[in-house]
Amino acid sequence: MNYRQFLQHVAKSKGVSGGALEDAMKLIAFHETGPKQRMSPSAKQEGGGPGNGLFMFEAGAGKGGITAVNRTVNHLLKKLKIKPPGWLAKLYKKSSLNASSLSADQQKYIFLGNYLEHPKADLAKLSGGDGAIANFWLKYHWAGPASQKKERLKSFVHSVKAARGKQRVAVKENELITDMKKLFENWRKFVSEDRLISERRGSYAGRGPSLSRAPRPESPRPELTEEEEQKNISYSGVVLDGPSKQKLLSLDIPEGWEIISHHMTITMGPLVHKKGKHDFSETYPVGSEIQLPILAVGQDERAMAVKVEAPNPIKTKSWPHVTVAVNRNEGGKPFHSNKIPEENFQPLSGITLVGTVEEVPQ
């Protein structure tokens, strides 16, 4: 079973897309390899530590690298009843693994196999958005003291934002290059047609209309500092996972309304106010998973929302809630959930939403 086949097997068994798993692995590798060895399969831990490769699997007997190999082989042999690929079978006989000696696909192969057989980790969580990926990384992949968790989580979130920024720039550059190719193709076609017409008239002068210089592709933007990122935070909230969104969609939403069902706001801006007016970072650390039991559902002519039970206080003008949908025809916007009259709400129990704390950029 090659990597692509194994990826599809994992995706199918976890009920997620292969693309979601690939995206999550890219973010984790982007962070683990650091700015000096970014996305290099042969990366080595700075400072001479035991980590190697895209995911910094630790080398040594009983360490993360060989554990990932053993779990992957055990899954293939015991669960799928098939022999592992030759390269993996050779590694299975060893007592240690230097992951930097493997190709990118081979490293991703054992990353997936490792967490398929992990006693607590669930790869399905990797499809829940950037916050869920950060939480997964912190709980199951990072191996450091508890006292550093908050600091390391901030570092990972910083890497995710940098990675997403680079992806957006790459897409823009690719689009620009494609547009330039089309421009020059059309130019060549015009010159050929102009030459043909001129030759038929016996007056070809070998010139065409002037062509202005095409704009240069944008250079990748430098990574923002954490201080700069804080200024760009629109709001902090508990962003719902996929199953929770589906639970809200099962409610009786008026036809034609725009679905929102995205998050519960903790506060506008970052979790920690720059002037010290509030600090939600202890009760709602970025990347932490939060459960929100639904208490009631209500609506008016502009918005529909569910009241939820927040585990800790939040900054709100009304009550902890998730906007389910809005009626754009009546000018409805998400903030109108705060204006729904109290008497419009009906008790609703038995449904718990789950989400991950994120600081959402503007």
matplotlib code that plots the C-alpha trace (Angstrom):
import matplotlib.pyplot as plt

x = [0.0, 1.6, 1.2, -1.7, -3.6, -2.8, -3.9, -7.3, -7.6, -7.1, -9.4, -12.2, -11.8, -12.0, -14.7, -12.6, -11.1, -7.6, -7.1, -7.9, -5.3, -2.7, -3.5, -3.1, 0.2, 1.5, 0.8, 2.4, 5.5, 5.6, 5.9, 8.2, 10.8, 11.1, 12.0, 15.6, 14.6, 11.1, 9.3, 12.6, 12.2, 15.9, 15.4, 17.2, 16.3, 18.1, 20.6, 21.4, 18.2, 16.8, 14.1, 14.4, 12.4, 9.2, 7.5, 10.7, 10.2, 12.7, 15.5, 16.5, 15.2, 11.6, 11.4, 8.8, 10.3, 10.5, 7.2, 5.6, 7.1, 6.0, 2.4, 2.1, 3.4, 1.1, -1.9, -1.0, -0.4, -3.1, -5.9, -5.5, -3.9, -1.4, 2.4, 4.1, 6.0, 9.6, 11.1, 8.8, 9.5, 13.3, 12.7, 10.5, 13.6, 15.5, 15.6, 15.7, 14.7, 16.3, 13.3, 15.4, 16.5, 13.0, 11.1, 8.3, 5.6, 7.3, 7.3, 3.7, 2.9, 4.3, 2.7, -0.7, 0.0, 1.3, -1.9, -4.2, -2.9, -2.4, -4.4, -6.0, -5.5, -8.2, -7.1, -10.7, -10.0, -7.6, -10.5, -11.9, -10.0, -6.7, -7.7, -8.4, -5.1, -3.2, -5.0, -4.1, -0.5, -0.3, -2.0, -0.4, 2.6, 4.5, 6.6, 7.5, 6.8, 3.3, 4.8, 5.6, 2.3, 0.8, 4.0, 4.4, 0.7, 1.2, 4.2, 2.3, -0.6, 1.9, 3.3, -0.2, -0.9, 2.4, 1.7, -1.8, -0.3, 2.3, -0.4, -2.5, 0.5, 1.4, -2.1, -2.0, 1.4, 0.2, -2.9, -0.8, 1.6, -1.4, -2.8, 0.6, 0.9, -2.6, -1.6, 1.5, -0.3, -2.9, -0.1, 1.6, -1.7, -2.3, 1.2, 0.8, -2.6, -1.3, 1.7, -0.5, -2.8, 0.1, 1.9, -1.3, -1.4, 2.3, 3.0, 4.3, 6.3, 7.1, 5.5, 2.5, 1.0, 3.1, 2.6, 3.0, 5.2, 3.3, 3.3, 5.8, 4.4, 4.1, 7.0, 6.0, 5.1, 7.3, 5.9, 4.2, 5.4, 3.0, 2.5, 1.6, -0.8, -2.5, -3.5, -5.2, -7.4, -11.1, -12.5, -11.7, -14.2, -15.0, -15.1, -17.4, -16.3, -18.1, -20.5, -21.6, -22.5, -24.5, -26.4, -27.4, -28.5, -31.0, -32.9, -36.0, -34.2, -36.6, -36.3, -34.1, -32.1, -28.3, -26.6, -24.0, -23.5, -19.8, -18.7, -19.5, -17.8, -15.6, -14.5, -13.9, -10.2, -7.5, -8.0, -5.6, -6.5, -3.4, -4.3, -5.1, -8.9, -9.4, -7.5, -9.3, -6.1, -6.2, -9.8, -9.9, -6.4, -6.0, -6.4, -8.3, -11.5, -14.6, -18.0, -21.1, -24.4, -27.4, -29.9, -32.5, -33.3, -35.0, -35.4, -37.0, -37.4, -33.7, -31.7, -31.9, -29.6, -29.1, -28.2, -25.3, -23.7, -20.2, -17.8, -16.4, -17.4, -17.1, -17.5, -21.0, -23.8, -26.4, -25.7, -23.4, -24.8, -24.2, -25.8, -27.5, -28.8, -29.7, -32.5, -30.6, -33.9, -34.7, -31.2, -30.2, -26.6, -25.0, -24.8, -28.6, -28.7, -28.0, -31.3, -33.6, -36.2, -35.9, -39.5, -38.7, -36.5, -37.8, -35.9, -33.8, -31.7, -29.8, -27.5, -23.9, -21.7, -18.0, -15.4, -11.9, -10.7, -9.3, -8.2, -9.8, -7.9, -9.6]
y = [0.0, 3.2, 6.6, 7.8, 4.6, 4.8, 8.4, 7.5, 4.6, 6.8, 9.5, 7.0, 5.3, 8.7, 10.2, 13.1, 14.2, 13.4, 17.1, 18.0, 15.6, 16.9, 20.4, 19.6, 17.8, 20.8, 23.2, 20.9, 20.4, 24.1, 24.8, 21.9, 22.6, 26.3, 29.3, 28.1, 24.6, 25.3, 22.2, 20.3, 16.5, 16.4, 19.0, 18.5, 19.9, 23.1, 22.9, 19.3, 17.8, 14.3, 15.6, 14.9, 15.4, 17.2, 16.3, 16.2, 12.6, 11.9, 9.4, 6.8, 3.5, 3.7, 7.3, 8.9, 7.9, 4.2, 4.2, 5.7, 3.0, 0.2, 1.5, 1.9, -1.6, -3.1, -1.3, -2.8, -6.3, -6.6, -4.3, -4.5, -7.9, -6.7, -6.6, -3.2, -1.6, -2.7, 0.5, 0.3, -3.4, -2.6, 0.2, -2.2, -4.3, -1.4, 0.0, 3.7, 6.0, 9.1, 10.4, 12.9, 9.9, 9.3, 11.1, 13.5, 10.9, 8.3, 10.6, 11.5, 7.7, 7.0, 10.2, 9.0, 5.4, 6.6, 8.5, 5.8, 3.5, 6.2, 5.3, 8.7, 10.8, 11.0, 12.0, 13.2, 16.2, 17.5, 18.4, 20.8, 23.9, 25.6, 25.8, 22.1, 21.3, 23.5, 21.6, 18.2, 19.2, 20.4, 17.4, 14.6, 15.7, 18.2, 16.6, 19.3, 20.3, 21.5, 24.8, 25.7, 24.7, 28.2, 29.6, 26.8, 27.0, 30.7, 29.8, 27.2, 29.7, 32.2, 29.6, 28.7, 32.4, 32.7, 29.6, 30.7, 34.1, 32.4, 30.2, 33.2, 35.0, 31.8, 31.6, 35.3, 34.8, 31.7, 33.6, 36.5, 34.2, 32.5, 35.9, 37.0, 33.9, 34.5, 38.1, 37.2, 34.4, 36.9, 39.3, 36.7, 35.9, 39.6, 40.1, 37.1, 38.3, 41.8, 40.5, 38.4, 41.3, 43.7, 41.2, 40.8, 44.5, 44.6, 47.1, 45.1, 47.4, 44.8, 46.8, 46.4, 48.5, 49.1, 46.8, 48.2, 46.2, 43.5, 44.0, 42.0, 39.3, 40.4, 39.4, 37.1, 39.3, 39.1, 37.1, 39.4, 39.6, 38.5, 42.1, 43.0, 40.0, 41.1, 44.4, 42.5, 40.3, 40.9, 38.8, 35.8, 33.0, 29.3, 28.2, 25.2, 21.9, 20.3, 18.0, 20.9, 22.9, 20.0, 19.9, 23.6, 22.9, 20.3, 23.1, 24.7, 27.5, 29.7, 29.1, 31.6, 32.7, 32.8, 30.1, 31.4, 28.7, 29.5, 30.6, 31.9, 35.2, 35.5, 39.1, 41.5, 41.7, 39.5, 37.5, 39.7, 43.4, 45.5, 48.0, 45.3, 45.7, 42.0, 38.7, 35.6, 33.7, 31.6, 30.5, 30.3, 29.4, 29.4, 25.9, 24.6, 22.5, 23.9, 22.3, 24.5, 22.9, 24.6, 26.1, 27.7, 28.7, 31.9, 34.3, 37.5, 38.9, 39.4, 36.7, 33.2, 32.1, 29.5, 30.4, 28.3, 27.7, 29.0, 27.3, 30.7, 34.4, 36.1, 39.7, 40.1, 42.7, 40.0, 36.3, 33.6, 32.5, 31.2, 33.0, 30.2, 32.2, 35.7, 37.2, 39.4, 40.5, 42.3, 43.7, 40.9, 40.7, 38.4, 41.1, 41.2, 38.0, 40.3, 42.1, 39.0, 39.6, 37.3, 36.2, 34.8, 32.1, 28.5, 26.0, 23.5, 20.7, 17.6, 19.2, 20.1, 22.1, 21.6, 24.1, 25.4, 28.7, 30.9, 34.5, 35.3, 37.8, 40.6]
z = [0.0, -1.2, 0.5, -1.5, -0.9, 2.8, 3.0, 1.5, 3.8, 6.8, 5.5, 4.9, 8.2, 10.0, 7.9, 6.7, 3.4, 2.4, 1.7, 5.3, 6.6, 4.1, 5.1, 8.8, 8.3, 6.3, 9.1, 11.7, 9.5, 8.8, 12.5, 13.4, 10.7, 11.7, 9.5, 8.7, 7.5, 6.4, 5.1, 4.6, 5.0, 6.1, 8.8, 12.1, 15.5, 16.2, 19.1, 18.5, 19.9, 19.0, 16.6, 12.9, 9.7, 8.9, 12.2, 14.4, 15.4, 18.1, 17.4, 19.9, 21.3, 22.4, 21.2, 18.9, 15.6, 16.0, 17.9, 14.8, 12.7, 15.0, 15.2, 11.5, 10.8, 13.5, 11.8, 8.4, 9.7, 12.3, 11.1, 7.3, 7.2, 4.5, 4.4, 4.9, 2.1, 1.8, 3.2, 6.2, 6.8, 7.0, 9.5, 11.6, 12.3, 13.8, 17.4, 16.4, 13.5, 12.0, 10.2, 8.1, 6.1, 4.8, 1.9, 2.7, 1.8, 3.9, 6.9, 6.4, 6.1, 9.6, 11.0, 10.0, 11.1, 14.5, 15.3, 13.9, 16.6, 19.3, 22.4, 22.8, 19.6, 17.0, 13.5, 12.7, 14.9, 12.3, 10.0, 12.6, 11.5, 12.6, 16.3, 16.4, 14.6, 17.2, 20.0, 18.5, 18.1, 21.7, 23.2, 21.2, 19.2, 21.3, 24.1, 26.6, 30.2, 31.1, 32.3, 28.6, 27.1, 26.9, 25.4, 22.8, 21.8, 21.0, 18.9, 17.0, 16.3, 15.1, 12.7, 11.4, 10.6, 8.8, 6.8, 5.8, 4.8, 2.6, 1.0, 0.1, -1.5, -3.5, -4.8, -5.9, -7.6, -9.5, -10.6, -11.8, -13.7, -15.4, -16.4, -17.8, -19.9, -21.3, -22.0, -24.0, -25.8, -26.9, -27.9, -30.1, -31.7, -32.4, -33.9, -36.1, -37.4, -37.9, -39.8, -42.1, -42.8, -43.5, -45.8, -47.8, -48.2, -49.0, -46.2, -43.2, -41.0, -38.4, -35.6, -33.4, -30.7, -27.6, -24.7, -21.2, -18.8, -16.9, -13.1, -11.1, -8.8, -5.2, -3.0, -0.1, 2.9, 5.9, 8.8, 11.4, 15.0, 17.7, 18.7, 15.1, 14.9, 18.1, 16.4, 13.6, 15.7, 15.0, 17.8, 20.1, 20.3, 20.4, 16.8, 16.3, 14.8, 11.9, 13.9, 16.1, 13.0, 11.7, 15.0, 14.5, 10.9, 12.2, 14.0, 12.4, 10.4, 8.3, 4.6, 2.8, 5.8, 5.6, 7.8, 10.2, 12.9, 13.4, 16.9, 20.4, 20.9, 24.0, 23.4, 20.6, 19.7, 21.4, 24.5, 26.4, 26.2, 25.4, 28.2, 30.7, 30.7, 30.4, 30.2, 29.1, 28.2, 31.4, 31.3, 27.5, 26.2, 22.4, 21.0, 24.0, 23.3, 24.9, 25.4, 25.1, 26.2, 24.5, 27.0, 24.6, 21.1, 19.9, 16.9, 15.7, 12.2, 11.8, 13.6, 15.1, 17.9, 20.7, 24.2, 25.5, 28.9, 28.8, 31.2, 32.3, 32.1, 28.7, 27.6, 26.1, 25.9, 26.3, 27.1, 25.8, 22.4, 18.9, 16.0, 13.9, 11.0, 9.8, 7.6, 5.1, 3.5, 6.8, 7.2, 9.6, 10.8, 13.3, 16.0, 15.9, 18.0, 20.9, 20.2, 20.2, 23.0, 26.0, 25.6, 22.2, 23.6, 24.2, 26.4, 24.5, 26.1, 25.2, 22.6, 23.4, 20.9, 20.8, 19.5, 19.8, 21.1, 18.4, 17.9, 14.6, 12.4, 10.5]

ax = plt.figure().add_subplot(projection="3d")
ax.plot(x, y, z, "-o")
ax.set_aspect("equal")
plt.show()
